[in-house]
Amino acid sequence: MSAVSGPQIRDLLHDAAARLSAAGVPGARLDARILLAHAMNVTRDELIAAGRPPTADEASQFASLLARRLAREPIAYITGRKEFWSLDFAVGPGVLVPRPDTETLVEAAIALFADRHAALRIADLGTGSGAILVALLKELPGARGIGFERSGQALTFARANLESHGLAARGEIAAEDWNTASGPFDLVVSNPPYIPTADIDGLEPEIRLYEPRAALDGGPDGLDAYRNLSSLLPDLLCPGGTALLELGEGQTQRVKSLFQGLQVRQIVPDLAGISRVLVLKKPN
Ligand SMILES: C[S@@+](CC[C@H](N)C(=O)[O-])C[C@H]1O[C@@H](n2cnc3c(N)ncnc32)[C@H](O)[C@@H]1O
């Protein structure tokens, strides 16, 4: 492999960031660094320190990664990785990229259990990449869990992520609709699709053009999945069991009113102060 003559790292980064920025890509400079580091198979910190220009192969790889980002493909799909709860997840087309907001749900779930080693039974309904389930099993080493996912593409990632985090002995992914789940579970978690159908076309291109509709679309008012879960949860939870549901902005009161048979324990805000997680308890 020969080294590219001419453009050096800083020039390449500068040019790429300018193109991304002109195309309206948010975080253009950071994305340029991530993509070049990915093309050169080095970390972002090593990029400048490496002190060498990319090889011709690496430069060509960078050009094709950049073209994908200019077309607004999510950076996580291009690199195939996303950090969630300080853990590394495999992601790609067909699976929702786990969001920082969802860490609020993980944090609230863990805080419920004084004994981190309790033998809990956990279900994650609509597990996607397995992000929530993996984070919970990591933090609760006595727990066993099952994720339900009806998208074949998504569950392949979830299984790979359970495996890569060494959790295959305590966790499994059921290639099934969550309506087939049978309890009892001590803890049920779900980040269901909750965006009203008509709002999806107004979202940024990374989401509306690339992320799976089945992970986003909550029906005409965004509440279809919650209505479904409201009839399932009372039977899935053990007496005294807890469910945590992620909420879309402004949905709290309407979602709360659907869960008549369960007690509302808490509504947890995310870091932006938006009500993000509904905590429900089945009476003993
Ligand atoms: C918003 S995504 C959440 C993914 C992941 N839990 C996360 O937080 O990143 C919702 C997921 O639920 C899945 N899903 C929706 N309805 C389902 C159903 N009835 N049964 C099983 N999975 C379902 C979708 O395919 C999608 O992967």
The ligand as an SDF file (V2000), in Angstrom:
LIG
                    3D

 27 29  0  0  0  0  0  0  0  0999 V2000
  -37.9640    2.3270   19.6880 C   0  0  0  0  0  0  0  0  0  0  0  0
  -37.2540    0.7590   19.2680 S   0  0  0  0  0  0  0  0  0  0  0  0
  -36.3450    0.4260   20.7700 C   0  0  0  0  0  0  0  0  0  0  0  0
  -35.1310   -0.4530   20.5730 C   0  0  0  0  0  0  0  0  0  0  0  0
  -34.2670   -0.5920   21.8390 C   0  0  0  0  0  0  0  0  0  0  0  0
  -35.0220   -1.1400   22.9440 N   0  0  0  0  0  0  0  0  0  0  0  0
  -33.6860    0.7510   22.2530 C   0  0  0  0  0  0  0  0  0  0  0  0
  -34.1580    1.3290   23.2240 O   0  0  0  0  0  0  0  0  0  0  0  0
  -32.7680    1.2390   21.5770 O   0  0  0  0  0  0  0  0  0  0  0  0
  -38.6760   -0.3140   19.3940 C   0  0  0  0  0  0  0  0  0  0  0  0
  -38.4020   -1.7670   18.9970 C   0  0  0  0  0  0  0  0  0  0  0  0
  -39.5790   -2.5160   19.2590 O   0  0  0  0  0  0  0  0  0  0  0  0
  -39.7640   -3.4610   18.2210 C   0  0  0  0  0  0  0  0  0  0  0  0
  -41.1970   -3.8140   18.2480 N   0  0  0  0  0  0  0  0  0  0  0  0
  -42.2550   -3.0000   18.0070 C   0  0  0  0  0  0  0  0  0  0  0  0
  -43.4110   -3.6580   18.2060 N   0  0  0  0  0  0  0  0  0  0  0  0
  -43.0870   -4.9190   18.5910 C   0  0  0  0  0  0  0  0  0  0  0  0
  -43.8480   -6.0490   18.9510 C   0  0  0  0  0  0  0  0  0  0  0  0
  -45.1820   -6.0400   18.9670 N   0  0  0  0  0  0  0  0  0  0  0  0
  -43.1720   -7.1800   19.3010 N   0  0  0  0  0  0  0  0  0  0  0  0
  -41.8070   -7.2150   19.3010 C   0  0  0  0  0  0  0  0  0  0  0  0
  -41.0370   -6.1540   18.9730 N   0  0  0  0  0  0  0  0  0  0  0  0
  -41.6660   -5.0130   18.6150 C   0  0  0  0  0  0  0  0  0  0  0  0
  -39.2880   -2.7400   16.9730 C   0  0  0  0  0  0  0  0  0  0  0  0
  -38.9560   -3.6350   15.9430 O   0  0  0  0  0  0  0  0  0  0  0  0
  -38.0760   -1.9780   17.5320 C   0  0  0  0  0  0  0  0  0  0  0  0
  -36.8980   -2.7380   17.4130 O   0  0  0  0  0  0  0  0  0  0  0  0
  1  2  1  0
  2  3  1  0
  2 10  1  0
  3  4  1  0
  4  5  1  0
  5  6  1  0
  5  7  1  0
  7  8  2  0
  7  9  1  0
 10 11  1  0
 11 12  1  0
 11 26  1  0
 12 13  1  0
 13 14  1  0
 13 24  1  0
 14 15  1  0
 14 23  1  0
 15 16  2  0
 16 17  1  0
 17 18  1  0
 17 23  2  0
 18 19  1  0
 18 20  2  0
 20 21  1  0
 21 22  2  0
 22 23  1  0
 24 25  1  0
 24 26  1  0
 26 27  1  0
M  CHG  2   2   1   9  -1
M  END
$$$$
